[in-house]
Amino acid sequence: MSEGSPHLVVGGVSKRYGPTTVLDHIDLTIRRGELVTLLGPSGCGKTTLLRAIAGLAQPDTGKVELAGRDITNVPPHKRNVGVVFQSYALFPHLTVAGNVAFGLKVRGMARREIDIAVERALSLVKLGHLAGRRISALSGGQQQRVALARAIAVEPDVLLFDEALSALDRKLREEMQVELRRLLQEVKATAIFVTHDQDEALTMSDRVAVMNKGRIEQLAEPRELYLRPASLFALNFVGLSTRISGTVLSADNGKVHVETKVGRLSALGSFQAGSPVIVAARPEQLRIGGGGETNSASGRVRSVVFQGSRTLVEVDAGAGESLLAELSGRDGAIPDVHDEIRLSWPVTETFAFPMEAQA
Amino acid sequence: MTEAALSAPVASPKVDRERLTAIGFVLPSFVIIAGVFALPLVLLLGVSFVDANGLTFANYKRLLGAPYYLWVIWNSLRLGLLTTLIAFLISYPAAFALARARGPLRSLLLATLFLPLAASVIVKAFAWTILLRSDGIVNETLIALGIIEDPIRMIFTETALIVGAVNIFLPFMILPIYAIVAQLDSRYAEAAATLGASPVVTFFRVILPLTLPGIIAGVALAFSLSVSAYVVPTLLIGEKYPTLATTIAKAYLLAREPGFGAAAGVVLLAIAIAVVALSARLSREPK
């Protein structure tokens, strides 16, 4: 199968638990070698979708195809998927090598081949020296690597990570994100990550599926997801933003002009006049100063948070609205708390979303 | 290594004090265990080497040399092994059922398991004699239903003995297994499945090894209780099935041969210890 062709196809998959719809007609197509993240808050259905792909949860409707094979009704042990669980689920009665060999042994592979494959998988995660250790003698980070080696060793058609990094501490997690992405690209694995951590999603994936209430709200590359959020939910869930409510006055050429409590603003989007909308912009688009063809609003600085390379400035724009600007010191002076300032940002970087979609 | 190097100079006086305190706390229990458990065992061992003529191996020679007593030992072993085996076959699935059950059903099942523990063994053994005797409930029911014409001989058979023993010692097998099964993470089975293991392979390669500690604890308990049972064989089968336990009682109460009784006690203890030690060995490293 060539790269770029559909490798994993989820078609119209729905799942209900009692009165709750956990998955609502999910469609998702993943190419071979692609790293995709299912991102969303707890209860959005991302783990259930992962389990449906692994065969650990049976969807009520829809189909799942993997590597050209319909696996909708195939039991998990015949699907050739690899799963790395949040708790790792390493077998405590086996050694590190025993865990990695497990999938190969149950496939009836010859002992010599198993030894070679185990050694290769362990060296890939840099744990070759711990092959004889017991699982309980490993740190959390090491256990994570063993779980990965165990899943990779069987050369699965798709690797599934269920919040696999969330048990690690922050620093280790950030290191693992980068290392894991490099490793998966090296072995040309197709992988799906489930996470509620937006940084993890943006760092590790080729594409991110933002999930909410059992549906995929947006499936996009990390950059596009951040720069062009398709919904208010996607905007809120990934990155920070300024959000101001208002009413559409007029619309032209894919732009709307909106009356808000902080003044008249323009944004990308098409709505009928009179529609209630939320106007939003990413904090790094806001600059001190104003005028010209840009949106602008003024107010009193409420807080200044220094974050190293940049500073987050929150401005009280009055009428319950606030502005969030991310300033790099280079652009000019960082204001002090209680300063009266004017902020402006380009119309082309301003989004409008329907008000009622607010989650 | 660095940890030890860093902590050693600072900690030594403190450790000594802590150790003294610890010894102070442990000492009373140690004295009680020594006095109540160890001392009688030592006395038992001593007495087993004594008869009317002084120090001797005669008690052991008589016990291990006579075919009759070898048969007695075999009876005890048979009772212990059969009870343990059958109890295990019932307990293992029962423990899973118990762990899967939720809400009121689970409480009900646990209660049915715990309540019989509150009743004396004698009461339960007598209950079985009432059920199983020729004019007992089981026979009368079968006759009333027309399934049999004449009562079947059930009481005073080995079947009755094993049925009673399994019933009485079952909770001691189920509870340790249940304790392990209840905390078994379902992710282990899922991980095995995604790695390509069928449910049967998952059971033998993952579930069984992970629940082994519970099985071993249950086997050790059920076996040591049933191999040394006295009331159950006495009431449910009687004279024709002498065991080490009934032999000990006879030696002390009727024959007035404390040395011989003590030797039988030591042999019984040795059998129980051997099984428990074997279990502990098996549970350590199943690799």
Interface residues (C-beta under 8 A of the other chain):
Chain A: A54 G55 L56 P75 P76 H77 K78 R79 N80 V81 G82 V83 F85 S87 A89 L90 F91 P92 H93 L94 T95 G98 F102 G103 V106 R107 R150 A151 V154 L160
Chain B: D185 R187 Y188 E190 A191 A192 A193 T194 L195 G196 A197 S198 P199 V201 T202 R205 V206 P209 L210 L212 P286 K287
